[in-house]
């Protein structure tokens, strides 16, 4: 009788596992896509989505051949950059998240504001470029871009200005959301 109860308890505990979220972004995966997924296995990671690859010469593309992922409605949801162009054994280096459904465990997505990033994660660095700020969050292997038009006018035009995370307005919108695997 005790064995029967123990078996039933184990079955109950095993069945309480949370369902898999195909839109969850973590440091090592985005849904079924992991940091070790090979280009040749992408169809397994996106079984209901379409993959599109532009194969161009290196004279214009610099040998970067992004792989775009489209959902069943034809909307581009991700753009993947492999470590090696035109190599089916290569893994993915960078993922550009283009769909708001993809969220971190703490709810940060492409439609979030800077305050959502800052209140949930430790900002590792802020890089000041010509048109954007690049906000890095090493804890989740992510970086976010914010357009400089979101900044006060006195901070927009000086690329040499060191911008502290506290100087970025809380309501600044995220332009792009990237995951980078090393």
C-alpha positions in Angstrom: 0.0 0.0 0.0 2.8 2.4 0.8 4.5 1.7 -2.5 1.3 2.5 -4.3 0.9 5.8 -2.4 4.6 6.6 -3.1 4.1 5.9 -6.8 0.9 8.1 -6.9 2.8 10.9 -5.2 5.6 10.7 -7.7 3.2 10.8 -10.6 1.4 13.8 -9.1 4.6 15.7 -8.5 5.8 14.9 -12.1 2.6 16.1 -13.6 2.7 19.4 -11.8 5.6 20.6 -14.1 4.9 24.0 -15.7 4.2 23.9 -19.5 7.1 24.9 -21.8 6.9 28.6 -22.9 8.2 28.9 -26.5 8.5 32.7 -26.0 10.7 32.6 -22.9 14.0 34.3 -23.2 16.8 33.1 -20.9 20.6 33.4 -20.9 21.0 30.2 -22.9 17.8 29.8 -24.9 14.9 31.5 -26.6 12.1 29.0 -26.6 13.4 25.9 -28.2 16.5 27.7 -29.7 19.5 27.2 -27.5 23.0 28.6 -27.6 24.2 25.2 -28.9 21.6 24.7 -31.7 23.3 24.3 -35.0 22.1 26.0 -38.1 21.2 22.6 -39.6 18.8 22.0 -36.6 16.9 25.3 -36.7 13.9 23.6 -38.3 13.6 21.5 -35.1 13.6 24.6 -33.0 11.0 26.3 -35.1 8.7 23.5 -36.4 5.7 25.7 -37.2 7.6 28.7 -38.5 9.4 29.5 -41.7 13.1 30.1 -42.1 14.5 32.4 -44.7 18.2 32.9 -45.5 19.7 35.5 -47.7 22.8 34.0 -49.4 24.8 36.9 -50.7 28.4 37.3 -51.7 30.8 38.7 -49.2 31.5 41.8 -51.3 28.4 43.6 -49.8 27.4 41.6 -46.8 30.7 41.1 -45.2 30.0 37.3 -45.0 27.1 37.8 -42.6 24.1 35.8 -43.6 21.3 36.3 -41.2 18.5 33.7 -40.9 15.1 35.3 -40.5 12.3 33.4 -38.7 8.7 34.1 -39.7 5.7 32.9 -37.8 2.7 31.2 -39.5 1.1 34.6 -40.3 4.2 35.6 -42.2 5.5 38.1 -39.6 9.2 38.2 -38.9 9.7 37.3 -35.3 13.5 36.7 -35.0 16.7 37.4 -37.0 19.5 35.0 -36.2 23.2 35.6 -37.0 25.4 32.4 -37.0 29.0 32.5 -36.0 30.1 31.3 -39.4 28.3 32.3 -42.6 27.1 29.5 -44.9 28.1 26.8 -42.4 25.4 24.4 -41.4 27.4 23.2 -38.3 27.8 26.7 -37.0 25.8 27.8 -33.9 24.0 31.1 -33.4 25.9 34.1 -32.2 23.3 36.8 -32.0 19.5 36.8 -31.9 17.6 39.9 -32.7 14.1 39.7 -31.1 11.5 41.3 -33.3 8.3 40.2 -31.7 6.8 41.5 -28.4 5.7 38.0 -27.4 9.3 37.0 -26.5 9.9 38.0 -22.9 12.5 37.3 -20.2 11.5 35.5 -17.0 11.0 38.9 -15.4 8.8 40.2 -18.2 11.2 42.4 -20.2 10.4 42.5 -23.9 10.9 44.7 -26.9 7.9 46.7 -25.9 9.2 47.4 -22.5 10.6 50.7 -21.2 14.1 51.4 -19.8 12.6 51.4 -16.3 11.6 47.7 -16.8 15.2 46.8 -17.6 16.7 48.8 -14.8 14.3 47.6 -12.1 14.7 44.0 -13.0 18.4 43.6 -14.0 21.8 45.0 -13.2 22.9 47.2 -16.1 26.5 46.1 -17.1 27.3 48.9 -19.4 26.0 51.8 -21.5 27.7 52.5 -24.8 27.1 55.8 -26.5 27.0 55.6 -30.3 26.0 58.1 -33.1 22.2 57.4 -33.0 21.7 55.0 -30.1 22.6 53.9 -26.6 23.5 50.2 -26.2 22.4 49.0 -22.8 24.1 45.7 -21.9 22.7 43.2 -19.3 25.3 40.5 -18.9 23.1 38.4 -16.5 20.9 37.4 -19.4 23.4 37.8 -22.3 21.3 40.6 -23.7 21.7 44.1 -24.9 19.0 46.7 -25.8 19.2 49.7 -28.0 17.6 53.0 -27.2 17.4 55.8 -29.7 19.1 59.0 -28.6 15.9 61.0 -29.4 14.6 59.5 -26.1 17.4 61.4 -24.2 17.4 65.0 -23.1 18.6 67.3 -25.9 21.9 68.1 -24.0 22.9 64.4 -24.2 22.0 63.5 -27.8 24.9 64.9 -29.8 28.1 64.2 -27.8 29.4 60.7 -28.6 32.2 61.2 -26.1 29.8 61.8 -23.2 29.9 59.0 -20.7 26.3 58.2 -19.9 25.5 56.6 -16.5 22.5 54.2 -16.4 20.8 56.6 -14.0 20.8 59.4 -16.6 18.6 57.5 -19.1 15.0 58.5 -18.7 12.8 55.8 -17.1 10.2 56.1 -19.9 12.7 55.6 -22.7 11.4 53.1 -25.2 13.5 50.1 -26.3 14.2 50.1 -30.0 15.9 46.7 -30.3 16.4 43.6 -28.1 19.3 41.3 -28.8 20.6 38.1 -27.2 24.3 37.4 -27.8 25.9 34.0 -27.1 29.7 33.7 -26.9 
